[in-house]
Amino acid sequence: MIQIVEHAPGEGPYAIGTAIEAAGLPVRVCRTWAGDRVPDTVDDLVGLVVLGGPTAAYADFPGRTAELALLRAALAAEVPVLGVCLGAQLLAVAAGGTARPGTGAQVGWDAVRMTGAAHDDLLFAAVPERLRVLHWHADTMNLPAGATLLASCGRYPVQAFRVGGSAWGMQFHLEVDEAAVGVFAGAYPAEAALAPGLVESAPAELAALARHRDGVFKRFAAFAAERAGRTATRAFFTRRAATWEERFADDGPRYAAAVGRMELSPGQRVLDVGCGTGRALPALRTRVGAEGTVLGVDVTPAMLTAAARLGRTVLLLADAGRLPLPTAALDGIFSAGLVDHVPDPAPTLREWARVTAPGGVLLLFHPSGRTERAARHGRPLDPTDLLAEPNLRPALRTAGWHLSCYEDTPHHFLARAIRTGD
């Protein structure tokens, strides 16, 4: 789900919405101007778009606190974010910068220049060095530490920027089409009068702009779509990371017992993939000893931060399906509650086989059995569930594993497989 936040009638997503729709991503619109409540979590979001409006990012308008909280949650979970005008200023504030009044209204068609950093940016790399865009603002911002300036102009130097690797802000209105220009001029006639011929020149200006405008938003939508599975995982776990260990403190002995079933030896190399806060890492270290190697991999930075606070190392931020490890690097892989939640389990199981030496062990574990988990969520057992033995055994075999042990009890799920020599 892409969440769009609107602040004023007529200031809609326009070309942004067209790109999102073309990418097949569902959209939910929060119209704050109509009294809609700003969402309080990013749990179900794969993208966030915050649009412009007549209010100031430094003013205490209704919903400002909630929007800043939503933006901070999106930044923490690395949800793709696009902020336009007011939305860009709010993004800067959420990331640790400031918004402030400018030196007067900047309204009309005028050029911005891409910075050197834009040449390597995911959204702006294909944009020409000089681009004429629609300006319509009187406020500006000071960027937070670490933000990357992407576009500038003489009067208002901050025109486009990136925070981290997945959040972009644009002071100018790249999203507009002819209808949008007419709506803006009708809604704010005094400001439109500052730019004579603004509406009349729109067709020619947009004809030159459209290809670059559509390219930027197409790349944003494709970025959000490609990362959707990873984003959903990060969004769900980020706000739960700080209390995850406390919530499941009683599971420690069960994790240790499951690790024991791997039959690891001192000096071996083992990975906990989808390690979360690293509950299995101490038991894995005990099994392989000081001379062995223990790695924890997770896709959620907040989970790894929690694990590090607990003294659990070595930790890698990586996709479970694209491990930064050489072929046959491991003697064992431990995975708790992950494989049936990845977008496509088959290539993930093959990737785990790739990094495991022949004879190595894979242990899939959950401290609850399948029946117990289904009942907890109020649903019957699903015969298509990957973890059902008739489904798991052939899936493992196709990926290069031999299922040697399968247990689905009321109190735990455990499947042990050996890497074949195929």
C-alpha positions in Angstrom: 0.0 0.0 0.0 1.2 3.5 -0.9 0.0 6.1 1.6 -0.6 9.5 0.1 -1.1 12.5 2.4 -3.0 15.5 1.0 -3.1 18.9 2.7 -5.4 20.9 0.4 -8.2 20.3 -2.2 -6.7 20.2 -5.7 -3.1 19.5 -4.5 -3.3 15.9 -5.4 -0.6 13.4 -6.7 -1.2 14.0 -10.4 1.8 12.5 -12.3 2.9 10.7 -9.1 -0.4 8.9 -8.9 -0.3 7.9 -12.5 3.2 6.3 -12.0 2.0 4.5 -8.9 -1.1 3.2 -10.7 1.0 2.0 -13.6 3.3 0.1 -11.3 0.2 -1.8 -9.9 0.6 -0.5 -6.4 -2.6 0.0 -4.3 -3.1 3.5 -2.9 -4.7 4.9 0.2 -5.3 8.6 0.5 -5.4 10.6 3.7 -7.1 14.0 3.0 -6.1 16.0 6.1 -8.0 19.0 4.7 -11.2 16.9 5.0 -10.4 15.7 8.6 -8.9 12.3 7.8 -6.8 10.9 10.6 -3.1 10.5 9.7 -2.1 6.8 10.1 0.0 6.1 13.3 2.1 3.3 11.9 3.8 2.3 8.6 3.1 -1.4 9.2 1.2 -2.0 6.0 3.0 0.6 3.8 5.4 0.0 0.9 5.7 3.8 0.2 4.7 7.2 1.6 4.0 10.3 -0.5 3.4 13.6 1.4 2.1 16.4 -0.8 2.1 20.2 -0.7 -0.3 22.7 0.8 -0.7 26.3 2.0 0.4 25.7 5.6 4.0 26.1 6.9 6.0 23.1 8.1 7.2 25.2 11.1 3.6 26.1 12.1 1.5 24.0 14.4 -1.2 23.0 12.0 -3.6 20.1 12.7 -2.0 16.7 12.0 1.6 18.1 11.9 2.8 16.1 14.9 1.2 12.9 13.5 2.7 13.5 10.0 6.2 14.0 11.5 5.8 10.8 13.5 4.7 8.9 10.4 7.7 10.3 8.4 10.1 9.4 11.2 8.7 5.9 11.3 9.1 5.6 7.5 12.7 6.8 7.7 13.5 4.3 10.5 12.0 1.4 8.5 13.4 2.6 5.2 10.0 2.9 3.6 10.3 4.7 0.3 9.2 8.4 0.8 8.5 11.2 -1.6 7.8 14.7 -0.2 6.6 17.6 -2.4 6.9 21.2 -1.3 5.3 21.2 2.2 5.9 17.5 2.2 9.6 18.0 1.5 9.9 20.5 4.3 8.2 18.1 6.7 10.6 15.3 5.6 13.6 17.6 6.3 12.2 18.4 9.8 11.4 14.7 10.5 15.0 13.8 9.6 16.5 16.4 12.0 16.6 19.5 9.8 14.5 22.7 10.1 11.9 24.6 8.1 11.7 28.4 8.0 10.2 31.3 6.1 12.0 32.2 2.9 12.7 35.6 1.3 9.4 35.9 -0.4 7.2 33.9 -2.8 8.9 32.0 -5.6 6.1 31.3 -8.1 6.2 30.4 -11.8 8.3 28.4 -14.3 12.0 28.6 -13.7 15.1 26.4 -13.8 16.8 24.3 -11.2 20.2 22.8 -11.6 21.1 19.3 -10.7 24.1 18.9 -8.4 26.9 16.4 -8.9 25.3 14.0 -6.5 22.2 13.9 -8.7 24.2 12.1 -11.4 24.3 9.0 -9.2 20.9 9.3 -7.7 18.2 6.6 -8.3 15.5 9.1 -9.3 17.4 12.0 -10.8 20.4 10.4 -12.6 18.6 10.7 -16.0 17.4 14.3 -15.5 19.4 16.9 -17.5 21.6 19.3 -15.5 19.2 22.2 -16.1 15.4 21.6 -15.7 12.6 24.1 -15.9 10.0 23.3 -13.2 7.0 24.9 -11.5 7.9 26.8 -8.3 5.1 27.7 -5.8 6.4 28.4 -2.3 7.5 31.0 0.1 9.2 28.8 2.7 12.4 26.8 2.7 14.4 24.4 4.9 17.8 23.6 6.3 18.7 20.1 5.5 19.6 17.6 8.2 23.1 16.3 8.7 23.8 13.6 6.1 21.2 14.6 3.6 22.3 14.8 0.0 21.4 17.9 -2.0 20.3 17.0 -5.5 19.0 20.2 -7.1 19.4 23.9 -6.4 18.7 27.4 -7.7 20.1 30.8 -6.8 17.1 32.2 -4.8 16.2 29.0 -2.9 19.3 26.7 -2.8 17.4 23.6 -1.4 15.2 22.4 -4.3 15.6 18.6 -4.2 17.4 16.3 -1.7 17.7 12.7 -0.5 17.7 11.4 3.1 19.4 8.0 3.4 18.8 5.7 0.4 15.0 5.7 0.2 13.5 9.2 0.9 13.4 12.2 -1.4 12.1 15.7 -1.1 11.3 18.2 -3.8 10.6 21.9 -3.1 9.3 22.4 -6.6 6.1 20.9 -8.1 7.4 18.3 -10.6 4.1 16.4 -10.3 1.9 18.9 -12.1 0.0 18.6 -15.4 -2.1 21.2 -17.2 -5.1 20.5 -14.9 -2.9 21.0 -11.8 -1.6 24.3 -13.0 -5.1 25.5 -13.6 -6.2 24.3 -10.1 -3.3 26.0 -8.4 -3.9 29.3 -10.2 -7.6 29.2 -9.3 -6.9 28.3 -5.7 -4.2 30.9 -5.1 -4.9 33.8 -7.6 -2.8 36.4 -5.7 0.2 34.2 -5.9 -0.5 33.3 -9.5 -0.5 37.0 -10.4 3.2 37.1 -9.4 3.9 35.0 -12.5 2.1 36.6 -15.5 1.4 34.0 -18.3 1.8 31.1 -15.9 -1.3 29.2 -17.1 -0.9 30.2 -20.8 2.7 29.0 -20.9 1.9 25.7 -19.1 1.4 23.6 -22.3 4.8 24.4 -23.7 6.6 24.2 -20.4 5.0 20.8 -19.6 5.8 19.5 -23.1 9.5 20.0 -22.3 9.2 18.7 -18.8 6.9 15.7 -19.1 9.5 13.1 -20.1 11.7 13.9 -17.2 8.8 14.3 -14.8 7.4 10.9 -15.7 10.8 9.3 -15.6 11.4 10.4 -12.0 8.1 9.1 -10.7 8.2 5.9 -12.7 11.6 5.2 -11.1 10.2 6.0 -7.6 7.2 3.7 -8.2 9.4 0.9 -9.6 11.7 1.3 -6.5 8.8 0.9 -4.2 7.4 -2.1 -6.0 10.7 -3.9 -6.2 11.3 -3.4 -2.5 7.7 -4.1 -1.4 8.4 -7.4 0.4 11.4 -6.1 2.2 9.7 -2.8 3.1 6.7 -4.6 4.6 9.1 -6.7 6.8 11.1 -3.8 7.9 7.9 -1.7 8.6 6.4 -4.4 10.7 9.5 -5.2 12.8 11.1 -1.8 13.2 8.7 -0.5 15.8 8.6 -3.8 17.6 12.4 -4.3 17.8 13.0 -2.5 21.1 10.6 -4.8 23.0 11.0 -8.0 20.9 13.4 -9.7 23.4 11.2 -8.9 26.3 8.0 -10.2 24.6 9.6 -13.6 23.9 12.1 -13.9 26.8 10.8 -17.4 27.6 11.8 -18.8 24.2 15.5 -18.8 24.9 15.7 -22.4 26.2 13.7 -23.7 23.2 16.0 -21.9 20.8 19.0 -23.5 22.5 17.4 -26.9 22.3 16.7 -26.4 18.6 20.3 -25.3 17.9 21.4 -28.5 19.6 19.6 -30.5 17.0 21.9 -29.1 14.3 24.8 -31.2 15.8 27.4 -28.6 15.0 31.0 -29.1 15.9 33.7 -26.7 17.3 35.3 -24.7 14.6 32.4 -24.8 12.1 30.8 -21.8 10.4 27.1 -21.1 11.0 24.6 -18.5 10.0 21.4 -17.4 11.7 19.4 -16.0 8.8 16.5 -13.6 9.8 18.2 -13.5 13.2 16.0 -10.7 14.6 17.5 -9.7 18.0 19.8 -12.8 17.8 18.1 -15.1 20.3 19.9 -18.2 18.7 23.3 -16.6 18.4 24.6 -17.4 22.0 23.6 -21.1 21.6 25.2 -21.2 18.1 28.4 -19.7 19.6 28.5 -22.3 22.3 28.2 -25.1 19.8 31.0 -23.9 17.4 33.3 -22.5 20.1 35.6 -19.6 20.0 37.4 -21.0 17.0 34.1 -21.2 15.0 32.3 -18.5 13.1 28.8 -17.3 13.9 27.0 -14.7 11.7 23.6 -13.1 12.1 21.7 -11.7 9.1 18.6 -9.6 9.1 16.9 -7.1 6.8 15.7 -4.8 9.6 18.3 -2.4 10.9 16.3 -1.8 14.1 16.5 -5.6 14.9 20.2 -5.7 14.4 20.6 -2.6 16.6 18.7 -4.3 19.4 20.8 -7.4 18.9 24.0 -5.3 19.2 22.8 -3.7 22.4 22.5 -7.3 23.8 26.1 -7.9 22.8 25.3 -10.3 20.0 27.7 -10.2 17.1 28.7 -10.5 14.2 25.7 -9.0 12.5 25.1 -8.3 8.8 22.3 -6.2 7.2 21.3 -8.3 4.1 18.5 -9.8 2.2 18.0 -13.5 3.1 17.7 -14.3 -0.6 20.9 -12.5 -1.6 23.5 -13.4 1.0 26.9 -11.6 0.8 28.7 -14.9 1.2 30.8 -17.0 -1.1 29.6 -20.4 -2.3 29.9 -23.3 0.2 31.1 -20.8 2.9 28.9 -22.3 5.7 28.5 -25.6 7.6 25.1 -24.7 8.9 22.1 -22.4 8.7 19.6 -21.7 11.4 16.3 -20.0 10.5 13.4 -19.3 12.8 10.0 -18.4 11.3 11.3 -16.9 8.1 11.2 -19.2 5.0 7.5 -19.2 4.6 7.3 -15.4 4.8 9.8 -14.5 2.1 8.2 -13.4 -1.2 9.5 -16.4 -3.1 10.8 -19.3 -1.0 12.2 -21.4 -3.8 15.1 -19.1 -4.8 15.7 -18.3 -1.1 16.2 -22.1 -0.4 18.5 -22.3 -3.4 20.5 -19.4 -2.2 20.9 -21.0 1.2 22.0 -24.2 -0.5 24.5 -22.2 -2.5 26.3 -20.8 0.6 26.3 -24.1 2.4 28.9 -26.8 1.8 27.8 -30.4 0.9 26.8 -32.2 4.1 26.0 -28.9 5.9 22.8 -28.6 7.9 19.7 -26.4 7.6 17.4 -26.1 10.6 14.0 -24.5 10.2 12.4 -23.7 13.6 9.5 -22.0 15.3 8.7 -22.2 19.0 5.1 -22.9 18.1 3.6 -25.7 16.0 1.7 -24.9 12.8 -1.7 -25.8 14.4 -1.1 -23.6 17.4 -0.1 -20.7 15.2 -3.1 -21.1 13.0 -5.4 -21.2 16.0 -3.7 -18.1 17.4 -4.6 -16.2 14.2 -8.1 -17.6 14.0 -7.6 -19.6 10.8 -7.5 -23.3 9.9 -4.4 -25.1 8.7 -3.6 -24.2 5.1 -2.9 -27.3 3.0 -0.8 -25.1 0.6 1.4 -23.9 3.5 5.1 -24.4 2.5 5.9 -25.8 6.0 3.4 -28.7 5.6 5.6 -31.8 5.1 4.1 -32.7 1.6 5.1 -29.3 0.4 8.3 -28.7 2.3 10.0 -32.0 1.3 9.9 -31.5 -2.5 10.7 -27.8 -2.1 13.8 -28.6 -0.2 14.8 -31.4 -2.6 14.5 -29.2 -5.6 16.7 -26.5 -3.9 19.5 -29.0 -3.0 18.5 -30.2 0.4 17.4 -33.6 1.9 14.8 -33.4 4.6 16.1 -35.7 7.4 13.8 -34.8 10.3 10.3 -33.2 10.4 8.5 -32.4 13.7 5.3 -30.4 13.9 4.2 -30.7 17.5 1.9 -28.5 19.6 4.9 -26.7 21.1 7.4 -26.4 18.3 8.0 -26.8 14.6 11.4 -28.2 13.5 12.7 -29.4 10.1 16.3 -30.5 9.7 17.7 -30.9 6.2 21.2 -31.8 4.9 22.8 -30.2 1.9 23.2 -32.7 -0.9 26.1 -32.9 -3.2 24.1 -31.9 -6.3 
